[in-house]
Amino acid sequence: MNIVVLCGGVGAARFLLGLQSLKVLHPEINISAIVNTGDDDIFYGQYVCPDIDTILYHLSQLHDEQRGWGRKNDTFHFVETLRQLGQDAWFNLGDKDLALNQVRTDLLSRGSTLDEVTTTLSKKLKIDNVNIIPMSNERVTTVITTDDNQKLKMQEYFVREQSQPNIAHVSYEGEHLTANKTAIKSIKNADRIIIAPSNPFLSIFPILSINEITDLLKTKRHITTAISPLIGNSAIKGPLAYNMKTLGYEINSIGIARLYKDFICNIVIDESDSELEDKINALGIKTRICPTLMDSENRRLNLASFVTDIEVLR
């Protein structure tokens, strides 16, 4: 079975850990993760891919579980020294993280594509059970317009401003909004497509801003399932509930279903939200109900098994 996951952020990374565990039990499955690159930016002279790196670090067991981002046991001497020297170093990058980004930047400067670089880094980190695929080899930038008409790039909004400004509009901008051909091939060959429990506006819609991907996914609606990133009226992590409120969406899994209705035939919602089932079904989307909190290895594996309908043999 070829499984394709649309990804961004910590929720997606944790779900991929569940799929990774499932592959240990079922080596025949093939997992491809198409990752948001709308967050990508240049910091301290280096090309930084926050969502790709979150997934790289989780799948290589290098992530910092407490912070939720970056590498465990990292130090921050570089950015701390910049601040001591009077620089506005608001974007935190650990020293080990900087080293990985330096390798990425060097390879890109020599003409490698982001897809090729990501494959190289995956191999260096000994990730051989999930194909990590950037959504595009071209720059696509998520731009948040606030209600006072500021225009912020994703990391400016998320890190520098701590997700505080009200969002009036989100756009996805680039000179060439072109799909990574590896991503297109993986979608064409997919037996199951899953939208990970990620922030739709900041992690999934950048992927869907690429027309070639969007058009292809609409033809695959019958094999596509979304996992709601909300439990009740709250996200486990991040500003999603606040984003939905300021953009005028219903803050629950019905709102998530409406956002994805052109792309999915099923949505997985948490067991605590079972009362929403009829309203979601009325949208023409089937509901599947199970625990969606991924706070342990066993729960991540169980969710992956449930979504893919691949039995966990114990």
C-alpha positions in Angstrom: 0.0 0.0 0.0 1.3 3.5 -0.9 0.3 6.0 1.8 0.7 9.7 1.1 0.5 12.2 4.0 0.1 16.0 3.6 2.2 17.4 6.4 3.2 20.4 8.5 4.2 21.0 12.0 4.4 18.9 15.2 1.0 17.2 14.8 2.0 15.8 11.5 5.4 14.7 12.8 3.8 12.8 15.6 1.4 11.1 13.2 4.3 10.1 11.0 5.9 8.5 14.1 2.8 6.3 14.3 3.1 5.4 10.7 6.8 4.7 11.1 5.9 2.3 13.9 3.2 0.7 11.8 5.8 0.1 9.0 7.9 -1.8 11.4 5.0 -4.2 11.8 4.1 -4.1 8.1 7.3 -3.5 6.0 5.3 -3.8 2.8 3.7 -0.4 3.2 5.3 2.7 1.5 5.0 6.1 3.3 5.5 9.4 1.6 5.2 12.7 3.4 4.6 15.8 1.3 5.7 18.6 3.5 4.8 22.3 3.7 7.6 24.7 2.7 5.6 27.9 3.1 7.4 28.5 6.4 10.9 28.4 4.8 13.0 31.5 5.1 16.6 32.7 5.4 18.0 33.3 8.9 21.6 34.2 9.7 22.6 33.5 6.1 21.1 30.0 6.1 18.1 28.4 4.3 15.8 27.2 7.0 12.9 24.7 6.5 11.1 24.5 9.9 8.4 22.0 8.9 10.8 19.7 7.1 13.3 19.8 10.0 10.6 19.1 12.6 9.8 15.9 10.6 13.4 15.0 10.1 14.1 15.4 13.8 11.1 13.4 14.9 11.6 10.5 12.6 15.3 10.3 13.5 14.5 10.5 17.3 16.5 13.7 17.6 13.6 16.1 18.4 13.2 18.0 21.6 10.0 16.7 23.1 9.6 19.4 25.8 10.1 22.4 23.5 8.3 20.7 20.6 10.8 22.1 18.0 14.5 21.8 17.3 16.9 19.1 18.5 17.2 17.7 21.9 20.3 18.6 24.0 21.0 21.5 21.7 22.8 24.7 22.8 22.1 28.2 21.6 25.5 29.9 21.9 25.3 31.4 18.4 22.0 33.3 18.8 22.8 34.2 22.4 26.1 35.8 21.2 24.3 37.7 18.5 21.9 39.1 21.1 24.9 40.1 23.4 26.3 41.9 20.4 23.1 43.9 20.0 21.5 42.0 17.1 17.8 41.4 16.9 18.1 37.6 16.8 14.5 36.8 17.5 14.5 33.5 15.6 15.9 30.7 17.8 18.1 28.2 16.1 20.2 25.7 18.1 23.8 25.2 17.3 23.2 21.6 16.0 20.2 22.9 14.1 22.4 25.6 12.5 24.9 22.9 11.4 22.2 21.0 9.5 20.9 24.2 7.9 24.5 25.1 6.8 24.7 21.7 5.0 21.4 22.4 3.3 22.4 25.9 2.3 25.7 24.7 0.9 24.0 22.0 -1.2 21.4 24.4 -2.5 24.1 26.9 -3.5 25.8 24.1 -5.5 22.7 23.6 -7.6 20.9 20.7 -5.7 17.1 21.0 -5.5 15.4 21.1 -2.2 14.0 17.6 -2.9 17.5 16.3 -3.5 18.8 18.0 -0.4 16.0 16.6 1.8 16.7 13.1 0.6 20.4 13.6 1.4 19.6 14.8 4.9 17.2 11.9 5.5 19.9 9.5 4.6 22.4 11.2 6.8 19.9 11.0 9.7 19.3 7.3 8.8 15.6 7.8 8.0 14.9 5.0 5.5 11.2 4.2 6.2 9.5 7.5 5.2 10.0 9.4 2.0 10.1 13.1 3.0 9.2 15.2 0.0 9.1 19.1 -0.1 5.9 20.3 -1.7 7.9 22.4 -4.2 11.5 23.1 -5.1 10.6 26.7 -5.6 10.1 29.4 -3.0 6.5 29.6 -1.8 6.0 32.0 1.1 3.0 32.1 3.5 2.1 35.7 4.0 -0.2 36.7 6.9 -2.1 40.0 6.5 -3.2 41.2 9.9 -6.3 43.3 10.7 -4.2 46.4 10.9 -2.8 45.6 7.4 0.6 44.4 8.4 2.1 41.8 6.1 4.1 39.1 8.0 5.9 36.1 6.8 5.1 32.9 8.6 7.9 32.9 11.1 7.5 36.6 11.8 3.9 35.9 12.8 4.5 32.6 14.6 7.7 33.2 16.4 8.4 37.0 16.6 4.8 38.0 17.2 3.9 34.8 19.1 0.8 34.3 16.9 -0.9 37.3 18.6 -2.0 39.5 15.7 -5.5 39.0 14.3 -5.4 37.4 10.9 -7.4 39.1 8.2 -6.1 37.1 5.3 -3.5 34.4 4.4 -1.9 34.2 1.0 0.7 31.9 -0.5 3.1 33.8 -2.7 5.9 32.9 -5.1 7.3 33.6 -8.5 6.6 30.0 -9.5 4.0 28.1 -7.7 5.1 24.7 -9.1 4.8 21.3 -7.6 7.7 19.1 -6.8 7.5 16.3 -9.5 8.3 13.7 -6.8 5.2 14.9 -4.9 3.0 14.6 -8.0 4.3 11.1 -8.7 3.6 10.0 -5.1 0.0 11.3 -5.2 -0.6 9.6 -8.6 0.6 6.3 -7.2 -1.2 6.7 -3.8 -3.6 4.0 -2.5 -4.5 6.2 0.5 -4.0 9.9 1.1 -4.1 11.4 4.6 -4.2 15.1 5.6 -2.3 15.1 8.9 -3.7 16.9 12.0 -2.0 20.2 11.1 -3.1 23.8 11.0 -5.0 24.1 7.7 -4.2 27.8 7.1 -0.5 27.6 8.0 0.5 24.1 7.1 -1.9 22.4 4.6 -3.2 25.3 2.5 0.3 26.3 1.3 0.5 22.8 -0.3 -3.0 23.2 -1.7 -2.0 26.6 -3.2 -0.2 24.8 -5.9 -2.7 24.2 -8.6 -1.2 21.0 -10.0 -1.4 19.4 -6.5 -4.9 20.7 -5.9 -6.3 19.5 -9.2 -4.8 16.1 -8.7 -6.0 15.8 -5.2 -9.6 16.5 -6.3 -9.5 13.4 -8.5 -8.3 11.4 -5.4 -11.0 12.6 -3.0 -12.4 9.1 -2.7 -9.2 7.8 -1.1 -8.5 10.9 1.0 -9.0 11.2 4.8 -8.3 14.2 7.0 -7.5 13.9 10.7 -9.0 16.8 12.6 -6.4 18.8 14.5 -9.1 19.9 17.0 -10.4 18.1 20.0 -13.5 19.9 21.1 -12.8 23.6 20.5 -9.1 23.4 21.1 -5.9 22.5 19.2 -3.4 20.4 21.1 -0.6 22.8 20.1 -0.5 26.1 18.2 -2.8 28.9 17.3 -5.3 27.1 15.1 -8.4 27.8 17.3 -7.5 31.5 17.4 -6.9 31.5 13.7 -10.3 30.0 13.0 -12.0 32.5 15.3 -10.4 35.6 13.7 -11.0 34.2 10.1 -14.7 33.6 10.9 -14.8 29.8 11.0 -16.6 27.5 13.4 -14.0 26.3 16.0 -14.6 22.6 15.9 -14.2 19.6 13.6 -17.3 20.7 11.6 -15.2 23.8 10.7 -12.3 21.6 9.7 -14.5 19.4 7.6 -15.9 22.5 5.7 -12.3 23.7 5.0 -11.4 20.3 3.4 -14.8 19.3 1.9 -13.5 19.5 -1.7 -10.7 17.1 -1.0 -11.8 14.5 1.4 -14.4 11.7 1.7 -13.7 10.9 5.4 -12.6 12.8 8.5 -11.3 11.3 11.7 -12.6 13.1 14.8 -11.9 12.5 18.4 -14.3 10.2 20.4 -15.2 13.2 22.6 -16.7 14.9 19.5 -19.0 12.2 18.5 -22.0 14.6 18.8 -20.7 16.4 15.7 -21.1 13.3 13.5 -24.5 14.1 11.9 -23.6 17.7 11.0 -20.4 16.5 9.3 -22.2 13.8 7.5 -24.6 16.4 6.2 -21.7 18.0 4.3 -21.2 14.8 2.3 -18.2 13.7 4.4 -18.2 10.4 6.4 -17.0 10.6 10.0 -14.7 8.0 11.7 -14.4 8.3 15.4 -11.4 7.2 17.6 -9.0 8.8 20.2 -6.9 11.3 18.3 -4.6 12.5 21.1 -1.1 11.3 20.3 0.6 11.6 23.7 2.3 8.2 23.6 3.9 5.8 21.2 1.0 3.4 21.6 -1.6 6.0 20.8 0.3 7.2 17.8 0.4 3.7 16.5 -3.2 3.0 17.2 -4.3 6.2 15.3 -2.1 5.3 12.3 -3.6 1.8 12.3 -7.1 3.2 12.5 -6.7 5.8 9.7 -5.0 3.4 7.3 -7.2 0.3 8.2 -4.0 -1.7 8.7 -4.3 -4.0 11.6 -1.8 -3.9 14.4 -0.7 -7.5 15.1 0.1 -8.0 18.8 
